[in-house]
Amino acid sequence: MAKAVYRKFIKIDDHQIYSLKWKKNGEPVILLHGGLSHTAKWEKEILPAVAKTHEPYAYDRSAHGYTKVRAGYMHFDFQVKELVNFIKTVVKKPVHIIGYSDGGNIGLLAAIKYPQLVKSLVGIGMNYTYDADLSFDLSKVEASDEEISNFVKMTKQDPKLLLEIKARAFKVWATEPRLKLSQLKKIKCPVLVLAGDDEPFASKMTFEMYEVIPNGRLAVIPGSSHGVVHEKTKLMQEVIKDFYKTLDFPITKMPNRRAKRQAKILRNS
C-alpha cells in the first residue's frame, strides 16, 4: 500500500480534522469514507485505484474515526460544508472525489452545489434519496463492547457518545438526502455510479440516478453487496482506473441514451 506523506490533525473551520495525504502523481482526489466508518477502514482497498495516477487526500469527518464530534455533525449539508472547507483549506484547487456510501452522497451534493470544485465523482453505493426502500433497521441503536472499546481508544471521548452518534446517523439516513432527479440533471462533471448488484436499496434508484446524470457511467459489480469495496476489491479498482483513463463523454458504436449528445459532439469535432 502507498505510504502516506502525512497523517495528522489539521485545524479546519475551528475543528481538528484528522487528515491524510499521499504522494502527488497527478491531479488531487479526495477519498470520502462511508458513514459510521473512517479512512483506515477502506484506504488499502481504494488507494491502489488512484495512488499512481493522482494525488490522494482523505480525512475522517466529524464524529468519525479520529475526528471528534461537534455541533451540527452528521447532517449531509453539514458534511458537504466540511468537505468544501477541506478543499479550500488543504487542497486549494478543484478535486476529483471518490465517495463510498455516505461519502458518495456527500460528493453528489457537492457536485450540484459547488460544481466549480468537483472535477469528477465516483460514487460507490450512493443514494440520492432516502426514499429508496432502504433495508437497514434504523429503529435499533446498539453497539458491541468491541465497538465501544475501539471508539474510546481512537477518540478519547465518552463511550456513551457512540450510541448518540449512531442514533443521529440513523435519524439522518431515515430522512436524508432529499435530492430530486431534476437536480441531478444539472451535474456537469463526469460521474461513475458504482454499485453492488445487491445494495440495501432499490436497484431502480441506482439506474435512475445514472440515467439522468448528463455525463454519467454505470458499473454494477456482480455478486456483491453494499460491501463491494471489500468483496470485489480488484474488480472495483479496475473499473475506477478505467473511468479515469478518459473523462471525456463516452463515444460508443451503438449509443442509445447518449445518442443525441454523441451526435452533437461528432458534428462539432
TITIMAR-30660 format. One record per residue: x, y, z negated of N, C-alpha, C in turn; residue in one letter; residue number from 1. Coordinates in steps of 0.2 Angstrom, whole numbers, plus 5000, padded with zeros to 4 digits. Last residue first. Layout:
! TITIMAR-30660
<rec <X Y Z> <X Y Z> <X Y Z> A NUM>
...
***
This chain:
! TITIMAR-30660
<rec <4916 5090 5170> <4923 5088 5169> <4927 5089 5176> S 269>
<rec <4903 5092 5171> <4907 5098 5169> <4914 5096 5169> N 268>
<rec <4897 5080 5173> <4896 5085 5178> <4901 5091 5177> R 267>
<rec <4901 5073 5161> <4904 5071 5168> <4903 5076 5173> L 266>
<rec <4892 5080 5153> <4899 5080 5152> <4903 5078 5158> I 265>
<rec <4880 5076 5158> <4882 5083 5157> <4889 5084 5157> K 264>
<rec <4880 5062 5156> <4879 5065 5162> <4882 5072 5163> A 263>
<rec <4880 5062 5142> <4886 5059 5145> <4886 5062 5153> Q 262>
<rec <4868 5067 5138> <4874 5071 5137> <4880 5069 5141> R 261>
<rec <4860 5057 5144> <4859 5064 5146> <4865 5068 5144> K 260>
<rec <4864 5045 5137> <4864 5046 5145> <4864 5053 5147> A 259>
<rec <4864 5040 5125> <4869 5045 5126> <4869 5047 5134> R 258>
<rec <4855 5030 5125> <4854 5036 5120> <4858 5042 5122> R 257>
<rec <4863 5024 5136> <4855 5024 5135> <4854 5030 5131> N 256>
<rec <4876 5019 5148> <4873 5024 5142> <4865 5023 5142> P 255>
<rec <4886 5009 5153> <4878 5009 5153> <4875 5013 5147> M 254>
<rec <4899 5013 5151> <4897 5011 5158> <4889 5011 5158> K 253>
<rec <4902 5029 5141> <4901 5022 5142> <4899 5020 5149> T 252>
<rec <4911 5040 5132> <4908 5039 5139> <4908 5031 5140> I 251>
<rec <4908 5048 5116> <4909 5042 5120> <4906 5042 5127> P 250>
<rec <4916 5063 5113> <4910 5060 5114> <4911 5054 5118> F 249>
<rec <4932 5061 5104> <4928 5064 5110> <4921 5060 5110> D 248>
<rec <4940 5055 5096> <4934 5058 5093> <4930 5062 5098> L 247>
<rec <4949 5041 5097> <4947 5047 5101> <4940 5049 5097> T 246>
<rec <4954 5034 5086> <4958 5034 5092> <4956 5040 5097> K 245>
<rec <4945 5033 5075> <4950 5039 5076> <4954 5039 5082> Y 244>
<rec <4938 5021 5078> <4935 5028 5078> <4939 5034 5079> F 243>
<rec <4949 5012 5076> <4946 5013 5082> <4942 5020 5083> D 242>
<rec <4950 5013 5062> <4955 5015 5066> <4953 5016 5073> K 241>
<rec <4937 5008 5058> <4939 5015 5057> <4945 5018 5061> I 240>
<rec <4939 4995 5062> <4933 4999 5065> <4935 5007 5064> V 239>
<rec <4949 4991 5054> <4950 4991 5062> <4945 4995 5065> E 238>
<rec <4943 4991 5042> <4949 4996 5043> <4950 4996 5051> Q 237>
<rec <4933 4982 5043> <4931 4989 5042> <4937 4993 5044> M 236>
<rec <4941 4970 5044> <4937 4972 5050> <4935 4980 5049> L 235>
<rec <4948 4970 5031> <4952 4971 5038> <4947 4973 5044> K 234>
<rec <4936 4969 5022> <4941 4974 5022> <4944 4976 5029> T 233>
<rec <4923 4964 5019> <4926 4963 5026> <4931 4969 5027> K 232>
<rec <4922 4966 5005> <4920 4960 5008> <4923 4958 5015> E 231>
<rec <4925 4979 5001> <4929 4973 4998> <4928 4967 5001> H 230>
<rec <4917 4986 5009> <4924 4988 5008> <4928 4983 5006> V 229>
<rec <4904 4980 5007> <4908 4979 5013> <4915 4981 5013> V 228>
<rec <4894 4981 4997> <4901 4980 4995> <4906 4978 5001> G 227>
<rec <4882 4980 5003> <4885 4987 5001> <4892 4986 4998> H 226>
<rec <4888 4966 5013> <4883 4970 5009> <4885 4977 5008> S 225>
<rec <4890 4955 5027> <4892 4960 5022> <4887 4964 5019> S 224>
<rec <4888 4949 5040> <4890 4945 5034> <4892 4949 5028> G 223>
<rec <4894 4962 5051> <4890 4956 5050> <4893 4952 5043> P 222>
<rec <4893 4979 5050> <4898 4974 5049> <4894 4967 5047> I 221>
<rec <4889 4990 5062> <4886 4986 5057> <4890 4980 5056> V 220>
<rec <4892 5006 5067> <4895 5000 5066> <4892 4996 5060> A 219>
<rec <4889 5019 5078> <4886 5015 5073> <4890 5008 5073> L 218>
<rec <4891 5037 5080> <4893 5030 5082> <4890 5025 5076> R 217>
<rec <4885 5053 5086> <4886 5048 5081> <4888 5041 5084> G 216>
<rec <4883 5066 5089> <4889 5063 5091> <4890 5057 5086> N 215>
<rec <4870 5069 5084> <4872 5070 5091> <4878 5067 5094> P 214>
<rec <4860 5058 5075> <4866 5062 5075> <4869 5063 5082> I 213>
<rec <4850 5049 5077> <4848 5056 5078> <4854 5061 5077> V 212>
<rec <4855 5036 5076> <4852 5038 5082> <4851 5046 5083> E 211>
<rec <4860 5035 5063> <4864 5035 5068> <4861 5038 5075> Y 210>
<rec <4847 5036 5056> <4852 5041 5054> <4857 5041 5060> M 209>
<rec <4840 5025 5061> <4838 5032 5062> <4843 5037 5061> E 208>
<rec <4849 5015 5055> <4848 5016 5063> <4845 5023 5064> F 207>
<rec <4846 5017 5042> <4853 5017 5044> <4853 5018 5052> T 206>
<rec <4833 5014 5041> <4835 5021 5039> <4842 5022 5042> M 205>
<rec <4832 5001 5044> <4828 5006 5048> <4831 5013 5047> K 204>
<rec <4836 4994 5033> <4841 4995 5039> <4838 5000 5044> S 203>
<rec <4833 5000 5017> <4830 4998 5024> <4835 4999 5029> A 202>
<rec <4846 4996 5005> <4841 5000 5008> <4839 4998 5015> F 201>
<rec <4857 4989 5002> <4852 4989 4997> <4846 4994 4999> P 200>
<rec <4862 4979 5017> <4863 4985 5012> <4857 4985 5007> E 199>
<rec <4867 4969 5026> <4863 4968 5020> <4864 4973 5015> D 198>
<rec <4877 4973 5035> <4871 4971 5038> <4866 4969 5032> D 197>
<rec <4885 4988 5030> <4885 4981 5030> <4878 4979 5033> G 196>
<rec <4890 5002 5040> <4886 4999 5035> <4887 4991 5035> A 195>
<rec <4894 5018 5046> <4896 5011 5045> <4893 5008 5039> L 194>
<rec <4893 5030 5057> <4889 5027 5052> <4891 5020 5052> V 193>
<rec <4904 5042 5061> <4903 5035 5061> <4899 5033 5056> L 192>
<rec <4902 5057 5070> <4901 5054 5063> <4900 5046 5065> V 191>
<rec <4909 5073 5075> <4908 5065 5076> <4907 5062 5070> P 190>
<rec <4900 5088 5071> <4906 5084 5071> <4904 5076 5073> C 189>
<rec <4887 5094 5070> <4891 5095 5076> <4897 5090 5076> K 188>
<rec <4871 5091 5065> <4878 5090 5063> <4882 5090 5070> I 187>
<rec <4858 5093 5067> <4862 5099 5068> <4869 5098 5067> K 186>
<rec <4851 5081 5065> <4852 5083 5072> <4857 5089 5073> K 185>
<rec <4849 5082 5051> <4855 5078 5054> <4856 5079 5061> L 184>
<rec <4837 5089 5050> <4844 5092 5048> <4850 5088 5051> Q 183>
<rec <4828 5080 5055> <4829 5086 5059> <4835 5090 5057> S 182>
<rec <4828 5070 5045> <4831 5069 5051> <4832 5075 5056> L 181>
<rec <4832 5078 5029> <4827 5076 5034> <4831 5074 5041> K 180>
<rec <4837 5074 5012> <4838 5076 5019> <4833 5074 5024> L 179>
<rec <4839 5072 4999> <4832 5073 5002> <4833 5076 5009> R 178>
<rec <4847 5059 4990> <4847 5065 4993> <4840 5066 4996> P 177>
<rec <4837 5059 4975> <4841 5062 4980> <4845 5057 4984> E 176>
<rec <4829 5051 4966> <4826 5057 4969> <4830 5061 4974> T 175>
<rec <4836 5040 4961> <4829 5040 4962> <4826 5046 4966> A 174>
<rec <4849 5045 4960> <4848 5040 4965> <4840 5039 4966> W 173>
<rec <4847 5053 4948> <4849 5056 4954> <4847 5051 4960> V 172>
<rec <4845 5043 4939> <4839 5048 4940> <4841 5051 4947> K 171>
<rec <4857 5036 4939> <4851 5033 4941> <4845 5038 4943> F 170>
<rec <4865 5046 4934> <4866 5044 4941> <4860 5040 4943> A 169>
<rec <4860 5047 4921> <4860 5053 4925> <4860 5051 4933> R 168>
<rec <4863 5035 4916> <4856 5037 4916> <4855 5043 4921> A 167>
<rec <4877 5035 4917> <4874 5030 4921> <4866 5033 4922> K 166>
<rec <4880 5045 4907> <4882 5046 4914> <4878 5042 4919> I 165>
<rec <4875 5039 4896> <4872 5046 4898> <4874 5047 4906> E 164>
<rec <4883 5029 4895> <4876 5027 4896> <4873 5034 4898> L 163>
<rec <4895 5036 4892> <4895 5032 4898> <4887 5030 4900> L 162>
<rec <4895 5042 4880> <4894 5046 4886> <4893 5042 4892> L 161>
<rec <4898 5034 4870> <4891 5035 4871> <4890 5039 4878> K 160>
<rec <4912 5035 4869> <4909 5029 4873> <4902 5030 4874> P 159>
<rec <4919 5051 4872> <4915 5047 4868> <4912 5041 4872> D 158>
<rec <4935 5049 4881> <4928 5053 4879> <4924 5048 4875> Q 157>
<rec <4946 5045 4888> <4947 5048 4881> <4940 5051 4879> K 156>
<rec <4946 5040 4901> <4944 5047 4900> <4945 5050 4893> T 155>
<rec <4951 5026 4900> <4953 5031 4906> <4952 5038 4904> M 154>
<rec <4946 5021 4888> <4954 5021 4890> <4955 5026 4895> K 153>
<rec <4933 5022 4890> <4936 5026 4884> <4944 5026 4886> V 152>
<rec <4930 5014 4901> <4928 5021 4901> <4932 5025 4896> F 151>
<rec <4934 5002 4896> <4938 5005 4902> <4937 5012 4902> N 150>
<rec <4925 5000 4886> <4932 5000 4884> <4936 5003 4890> S 149>
<rec <4913 4999 4894> <4914 5004 4889> <4921 5005 4887> I 148>
<rec <4915 4988 4902> <4914 4994 4905> <4916 5000 4900> E 147>
<rec <4916 4978 4892> <4922 4979 4896> <4921 4986 4899> E 146>
<rec <4903 4978 4887> <4909 4980 4882> <4915 4982 4886> D 145>
<rec <4892 4985 4899> <4895 4980 4896> <4901 4982 4891> S 144>
<rec <4878 4995 4899> <4885 4995 4900> <4888 4989 4896> A 143>
<rec <4862 5001 4906> <4866 4997 4901> <4873 4997 4903> E 142>
<rec <4846 5005 4910> <4853 5008 4910> <4857 5004 4904> V 141>
<rec <4834 5001 4921> <4838 4998 4916> <4845 5001 4916> K 140>
<rec <4828 5007 4932> <4825 5008 4926> <4829 5005 4920> S 139>
<rec <4833 5004 4944> <4836 5010 4941> <4832 5012 4935> L 138>
<rec <4838 4991 4953> <4834 4993 4947> <4836 4999 4943> D 137>
<rec <4840 4993 4971> <4843 4994 4964> <4837 4995 4959> F 136>
<rec <4834 4994 4983> <4833 4988 4979> <4836 4988 4972> S 135>
<rec <4826 5007 4992> <4832 5005 4988> <4830 4999 4983> L 134>
<rec <4818 5012 5002> <4817 5005 4999> <4823 5003 4996> D 133>
<rec <4821 5025 5004> <4823 5021 5009> <4823 5013 5006> A 132>
<rec <4822 5039 4999> <4816 5036 5000> <4817 5031 5006> D 131>
<rec <4833 5047 4998> <4832 5042 4993> <4826 5037 4994> Y 130>
<rec <4842 5049 5013> <4836 5050 5009> <4836 5044 5004> T 129>
<rec <4853 5045 5020> <4852 5052 5020> <4846 5054 5016> Y 128>
<rec <4866 5035 5013> <4859 5035 5015> <4857 5043 5014> N 127>
<rec <4880 5024 5017> <4877 5030 5015> <4870 5030 5017> M 126>
<rec <4890 5014 5020> <4884 5013 5016> <4881 5019 5013> G 125>
<rec <4901 5026 5024> <4901 5019 5023> <4895 5018 5018> I 124>
<rec <4905 5038 5036> <4900 5036 5030> <4899 5029 5030> G 123>
<rec <4916 5048 5042> <4915 5041 5042> <4911 5040 5035> V 122>
<rec <4917 5063 5051> <4914 5059 5045> <4914 5052 5046> L 121>
<rec <4926 5077 5055> <4923 5071 5057> <4921 5068 5050> S 120>
<rec <4929 5090 5050> <4931 5089 5057> <4927 5082 5060> K 119>
<rec <4922 5102 5040> <4922 5095 5042> <4923 5093 5049> V 118>
<rec <4921 5116 5039> <4926 5112 5035> <4927 5105 5037> L 117>
<rec <4911 5121 5047> <4917 5123 5048> <4923 5120 5044> Q 116>
<rec <4899 5115 5041> <4902 5112 5047> <4909 5115 5049> P 115>
<rec <4892 5114 5028> <4899 5118 5029> <4902 5115 5035> Y 114>
<rec <4880 5108 5029> <4881 5114 5025> <4887 5118 5027> K 113>
<rec <4883 5096 5036> <4877 5100 5038> <4878 5107 5035> I 112>
<rec <4894 5091 5030> <4894 5091 5037> <4889 5096 5040> A 111>
<rec <4889 5089 5017> <4895 5094 5018> <4895 5096 5026> A 110>
<rec <4881 5079 5018> <4878 5085 5016> <4883 5091 5018> L 109>
<rec <4890 5069 5022> <4884 5070 5026> <4882 5077 5025> L 108>
<rec <4898 5068 5010> <4901 5070 5017> <4896 5072 5022> G 107>
<rec <4889 5063 5001> <4892 5070 5000> <4895 5073 5007> I 106>
<rec <4886 5051 5007> <4881 5056 5006> <4883 5063 5005> N 105>
<rec <4899 5045 5005> <4896 5046 5012> <4891 5051 5012> G 104>
<rec <4899 5044 4991> <4904 5048 4994> <4902 5050 5002> G 103>
<rec <4889 5035 4988> <4888 5042 4987> <4893 5047 4990> D 102>
<rec <4897 5026 5000> <4891 5026 4997> <4889 5033 4995> S 101>
<rec <4912 5033 5004> <4909 5027 5003> <4903 5028 4998> Y 100>
<rec <4919 5043 5017> <4915 5043 5011> <4911 5036 5010> G 99>
<rec <4931 5052 5024> <4928 5045 5024> <4925 5044 5017> I 98>
<rec <4933 5067 5034> <4930 5064 5027> <4929 5056 5029> I 97>
<rec <4945 5079 5039> <4941 5073 5041> <4939 5070 5034> H 96>
<rec <4945 5097 5036> <4947 5090 5035> <4942 5085 5038> V 95>
<rec <4952 5113 5037> <4946 5108 5038> <4949 5101 5038> P 94>
<rec <4962 5118 5023> <4961 5118 5030> <4955 5113 5031> K 93>
<rec <4966 5117 5009> <4966 5123 5013> <4966 5123 5020> K 92>
<rec <4968 5107 4999> <4970 5106 5006> <4971 5112 5010> V 91>
<rec <4965 5114 4987> <4970 5109 4988> <4972 5109 4995> V 90>
<rec <4954 5124 4988> <4960 5125 4984> <4966 5120 4985> T 89>
<rec <4946 5119 4998> <4948 5126 4999> <4954 5127 4994> K 88>
<rec <4943 5106 4994> <4946 5108 5001> <4949 5114 5001> I 87>
<rec <4938 5108 4982> <4944 5104 4983> <4947 5106 4989> F 86>
<rec <4926 5115 4985> <4931 5119 4981> <4938 5115 4981> N 85>
<rec <4919 5105 4992> <4921 5112 4996> <4927 5115 4992> V 84>
<rec <4917 5096 4981> <4921 5094 4987> <4924 5101 4991> L 83>
<rec <4909 5104 4973> <4915 5102 4971> <4920 5100 4976> E 82>
<rec <4898 5105 4982> <4901 5111 4980> <4908 5109 4977> K 81>
<rec <4894 5092 4981> <4896 5095 4988> <4900 5101 4986> V 80>
<rec <4890 5090 4968> <4896 5086 4971> <4899 5089 4978> Q 79>
<rec <4879 5098 4967> <4885 5100 4963> <4891 5096 4966> F 78>
<rec <4871 5092 4976> <4873 5098 4978> <4879 5100 4974> D 77>
<rec <4869 5079 4969> <4873 5079 4975> <4875 5087 4977> F 76>
<rec <4872 5078 4952> <4868 5080 4957> <4872 5081 4964> H 75>
<rec <4884 5076 4944> <4881 5070 4947> <4876 5072 4952> M 74>
<rec <4885 5090 4932> <4888 5084 4936> <4883 5079 4939> Y 73>
<rec <4881 5101 4925> <4879 5100 4932> <4881 5094 4935> G 72>
<rec <4895 5102 4915> <4888 5104 4916> <4887 5104 4923> A 71>
<rec <4906 5088 4915> <4905 5095 4914> <4898 5097 4916> R 70>
<rec <4917 5074 4911> <4910 5077 4913> <4911 5085 4912> V 69>
<rec <4934 5071 4918> <4929 5071 4913> <4922 5075 4915> K 68>
<rec <4942 5060 4928> <4939 5067 4928> <4933 5067 4923> T 67>
<rec <4946 5047 4930> <4949 5050 4925> <4947 5057 4924> Y 66>
<rec <4930 5041 4935> <4937 5039 4934> <4940 5043 4928> G 65>
<rec <4918 5054 4934> <4920 5048 4937> <4928 5047 4936> H 64>
<rec <4914 5067 4930> <4911 5061 4927> <4912 5054 4930> A 63>
<rec <4919 5074 4945> <4917 5075 4938> <4913 5069 4936> S 62>
<rec <4928 5062 4956> <4924 5068 4955> <4922 5068 4947> R 61>
<rec <4945 5060 4959> <4939 5057 4955> <4935 5063 4954> D 60>
<rec <4951 5062 4976> <4950 5065 4969> <4945 5061 4966> Y 59>
<rec <4963 5062 4989> <4957 5059 4986> <4957 5063 4979> A 58>
<rec <4970 5063 5006> <4969 5066 4999> <4963 5062 4996> Y 57>
<rec <4981 5058 5019> <4976 5057 5015> <4976 5061 5008> P 56>
<rec <4984 5063 5034> <4987 5065 5028> <4981 5064 5023> E 55>
<rec <4986 5049 5047> <4983 5055 5044> <4987 5058 5037> H 54>
<rec <4991 5038 5051> <4989 5042 5056> <4986 5049 5053> T 53>
<rec <4994 5029 5041> <5000 5030 5046> <4998 5035 5051> K 52>
<rec <4983 5029 5033> <4989 5031 5030> <4995 5033 5035> A 51>
<rec <4971 5024 5037> <4972 5031 5039> <4979 5033 5037> V 50>
<rec <4968 5011 5033> <4965 5013 5039> <4967 5020 5042> A 49>
<rec <4975 5009 5021> <4978 5006 5027> <4974 5008 5034> P 48>
<rec <4965 5015 5012> <4971 5018 5014> <4974 5015 5020> L 47>
<rec <4955 5006 5008> <4954 5011 5013> <4960 5014 5016> I 46>
<rec <4960 4997 4999> <4956 4994 5004> <4955 5000 5010> E 45>
<rec <4966 5004 4989> <4970 4999 4993> <4967 4996 4999> K 44>
<rec <4956 5012 4984> <4961 5015 4988> <4965 5010 4992> E 43>
<rec <4945 5008 4976> <4945 5007 4983> <4951 5009 4987> W 42>
<rec <4947 5011 4963> <4943 5005 4965> <4943 5004 4972> K 41>
<rec <4954 5023 4962> <4958 5017 4961> <4954 5011 4963> A 40>
<rec <4943 5033 4962> <4948 5032 4968> <4951 5025 4968> T 39>
<rec <4928 5026 4956> <4933 5031 4956> <4938 5029 4961> H 38>
<rec <4910 5026 4951> <4916 5022 4953> <4922 5027 4953> S 37>
<rec <4898 5031 4952> <4899 5027 4946> <4906 5023 4947> L 36>
<rec <4898 5031 4970> <4895 5033 4964> <4897 5028 4958> G 35>
<rec <4914 5029 4979> <4907 5028 4978> <4905 5031 4971> G 34>
<rec <4926 5042 4985> <4924 5035 4982> <4916 5035 4981> H 33>
<rec <4932 5049 4999> <4927 5050 4993> <4925 5044 4991> L 32>
<rec <4946 5055 5005> <4943 5049 5003> <4939 5050 4997> L 31>
<rec <4950 5067 5018> <4948 5066 5011> <4944 5059 5010> I 30>
<rec <4963 5070 5028> <4957 5066 5027> <4956 5065 5020> V 29>
<rec <4973 5081 5039> <4971 5079 5032> <4964 5075 5032> P 28>
<rec <4982 5074 5053> <4978 5078 5050> <4975 5076 5043> E 27>
<rec <4998 5066 5049> <4993 5068 5054> <4989 5073 5050> G 26>
<rec <5005 5061 5039> <5007 5058 5045> <5002 5060 5051> N 25>
<rec <5010 5065 5023> <5007 5068 5029> <5010 5064 5035> K 24>
<rec <5007 5053 5009> <5012 5056 5014> <5008 5059 5020> K 23>
<rec <4994 5058 4998> <4999 5053 5001> <5002 5057 5007> W 22>
<rec <4987 5063 4983> <4989 5064 4989> <4994 5059 4992> K 21>
<rec <4974 5065 4970> <4979 5061 4973> <4981 5064 4981> L 20>
<rec <4968 5071 4955> <4969 5072 4962> <4974 5067 4964> S 19>
<rec <4956 5075 4943> <4961 5070 4944> <4962 5069 4952> Y 18>
<rec <4953 5091 4938> <4951 5086 4943> <4957 5081 4944> I 17>
<rec <4948 5102 4926> <4954 5097 4928> <4951 5091 4932> Q 16>
<rec <4940 5117 4930> <4939 5110 4928> <4945 5106 4930> H 15>
<rec <4939 5129 4937> <4940 5129 4929> <4939 5122 4926> D 14>
<rec <4940 5126 4950> <4934 5128 4948> <4934 5128 4940> D 13>
<rec <4953 5115 4946> <4948 5117 4952> <4942 5120 4949> I 12>
<rec <4968 5110 4942> <4963 5114 4940> <4959 5117 4946> K 11>
<rec <4973 5093 4944> <4973 5100 4947> <4967 5104 4944> I 10>
<rec <4982 5080 4938> <4976 5084 4937> <4978 5091 4940> F 9>
<rec <4989 5067 4950> <4989 5072 4944> <4983 5076 4944> K 8>
<rec <4999 5060 4959> <4993 5058 4956> <4993 5062 4949> R 7>
<rec <5008 5062 4975> <5006 5063 4968> <5000 5061 4966> Y 6>
<rec <5011 5053 4985> <5015 5059 4984> <5014 5061 4977> V 5>
<rec <5008 5035 4984> <5006 5042 4983> <5011 5047 4982> A 4>
<rec <5013 5023 4996> <5014 5026 4989> <5012 5034 4989> K 3>
<rec <5002 5011 5004> <5006 5018 5004> <5007 5021 4997> A 2>
<rec <5004 4994 5000> <5000 5000 5000> <5004 5006 5000> M 1>
***
